[in-house]
């Protein structure tokens, strides 16, 4: 081994860690903003509805609260960054998409089960369909972030 070869060899027993990809930067910042807004919207909606009129549509109001928790966790994960947070956010986005599809289908198939709308009713029609677009966009970003 020549002197040149030794200078290119790793200097310690542990290789330098790869720089952490920030999930909440670039296009991720837009996702953080949308998820933050939806966290506040879903949480405030469900809190007000549960306080004022819980008996009217308890399922709808609880589902809105669940949506707020999911949105909040995804927001936190995007801001936190790192591989663990990326994987957790990816799982939550998939669960969110499943929830939107199940609740959206359920509200169309059996509207009587929902006397009042949820965030995910009619696939998020009351929110310009953002609740069905957001998890797909989030999963695409999180998959891209893995390869970065």
PATIMAR-377328 format. One record per residue: x, y, z of N, C-alpha, C in turn. Coordinates in pm, whole numbers, plus 50000, padded with zeros to 5 digits. Layout:
XYZXYZXYZ ...
//
This chain:
500864988350000500005000050000500915012350000 500675021449910501475033749901500925044249994 501655055250011501195066250096499875071950046 499705072349915498465077449857497295068549895 497505055349890496425046049924496025047450071 497005049550160496695050850303495885063350333 496145074050261495425086550287493965085650247 493635076550158492235074950115491495064750199 492205057250281491565047250365490835054250479 489795047850533489075053750647490025055850763 489885066850834490795070350942490385064451076 489205059951092488745054651220488035041451201 487675035151312486995022251303485555023451255 484985035451264483575037251225483495047151108 482835043151000482695052550889481805064250930 482005075450865481205087250894479755084550853 478785088250939477385086050902476985095050785 476085089750706475555097450595474765109250650 474885121050589474115132450640472615129250640 471935133650745470515130950759469715139450660 468835133150589467975140150495466865146750573 466675159550554465645167050625464315165750550 463345159450616462055156850552461235169550533 461435179350620460625191450616461245202750537 462165199750447462775210050364462335208550220 462495219050143462085218550002460605215749990 460215206249903458795202749891458215197550022 459045191950107458585187250237458035198450323 458535210550303458045222050379456565224750346 456195222850221454795224550181453935213950249 454435201650255453705191050325453565194250474 454625199250535454545203150677453455213650695 453415223350606452405233950616450995228050604 450765219950499449425214150481449035205250598 449955196550641449625187750754449395195850881 450145206550900449925215151016448555221751013 448185226950898446865233250883445765222850906 445925211050850444895200750866444845195451009 445965195551079445945191751220445065201351298 445285214251279444515224351350443045223851307 442785222551177441405222351127440635210351181 441225198451171440525186351216440365186351368 441395190551439441325190651586440275200651635 440315212751582439355222851628437935218851591 437765213451472436435209051430435915198251524 436715188051551436245177051634436025181451779 436875189951831436715194551970435405202351986 435175211651895433945219551902432725210551887 432755201451790431605192751768431375183351887 432435178251946432265169152060431745176652183 432175188852201431705196652316430245200752298 429905205652179428575211352158427495201252124 427845190652053426785182051999427225167551980 427935161952077428485148552062427415138052032 426245139152091425185129152072424655128651930 424835139251855424285140051718424995130451624 426335130051629427085121551536428425117651599 428385109251702429635105951772430685099451683 430275090751594431245084051506431975094251418 431245103251360431855113451274432835122051351 432465125951471433325134851549434575127751600 434435115351637435595107551681436535105151562 435975102351445436825100351327437575113151291 436955124651307437665137251284438795139051384 438575134851508439635135651609440785126251576 440455114251527441485104751484442285110651367 441595116951274442285123351161443245134051213 442825141751311443685152151368444935146151431 444785135051501445945128351562446915123351455 446375117451350447225112451241447945124051174 447215134751144447835146451082448935152251172 448655153051301449625158451395450885149951402 450725136851403451895128051409452725129151281 452065130151167452805131551041453535144851039 452885155451084453545168651091454795167751177 454655161951295455785160451387456915152351321 456575141451255457585132951192458325140351081 457595148051002458235155550894459195166050950 458805172551059459655182751119460855176151187 460645165151253461725158251326462795153151232 462375146951123463345141851026464005129051074 464865123650990465555111351022464845099250964 465545088150961465005076050899463835070050977 463935069851110462825064451190461555072651169 461715085851171460565094651152459995093051012 460865091250913460415089250775459565076650764 460055065850825459305053250819457975054350894 457985060751010456745062451088455745071051010 456215081750947455335090350869454785082750748 455605074350688455145066450572454025056950612 454165050350727453115041550777451845049450807 452005061150869450835069550901450155074750775 450925078350674450315082850548449515071550483 450045059350489449315047850435448025045550514 448115046550647446925045050731445925056250704 446435068250685445565079650652444835077250520 445565072750419444935070050290443875059150303 444195048550378443205037950400441975043650471 442185052050571441055058250641440205066850551 440835074850467440095083450373439285074750277 439885064150227439175055550131438025047950198 438245042850318437195035450389436055044850429 436405055950493435365065350539434675071750419 435435075250316434835080950196433835071650131 434205058950119433295048950062432095046850152 432335046050282431275043850380430275055250378 430735067650368429805078950368428975079450240 429515074350133428725073850009427765062050008 428215050550060427385038450060426275038950164 426555044650280425565045150388425595058850456 425045068950389425085082550444424375083850579 423425075150608422705076050735423615073250855 424735066650833425685063850942426425076450985 426355086850902427075099250929426135111250919 425405114151028424505125651028425245138951008 426535138851037427365150751016428665145950950 429305154750877430485150950801431725149750889 432655141650841433985140850901434955147550803 436205148750845437225154250756437365145350633 437175132250651437375122750542436085119150468 434945125050505433675122050436433775125150288 433145116650209433115118550063434515121050007 435485113750063436885114650020437475128650039 436955135850138437475149250167436905160150079 435725157750023435105167549932434935181250000 434605181150129434425193850201435725201650217 436835195050191438155201350200438865200850064 438085201949958438605202249821439405189749783 439045178349843439685165449818441155165049863 441585174949936442975175049987443225162950077 442245158450159442525146850244442845133950166 442445132850043442795120849965444075123149884 444375135649853445585138849777446805139349868 446625144449989447735146750081448525134050116 447855122850152448665111050187449415105250067 448835106249949449525101349829450765109849805 450605122949813451745131949796452785129449904 452325127750028453235125050138454025112150117 453355101650073454055088950051455075090049938 454735097449833455695099449724456925106949775 456725117549854457845125149908458695116550002 458025108950088458765100750183459535089450116 459015084150007459745073849932460955080249862 460795092149811461905099249747462965102649850 462515106349971463455110050076464325098250118 463815086150103464605074350137465805072850048 465645076049921466735074149826467725085649824 467385096349896468285108149896469485105949985 
//
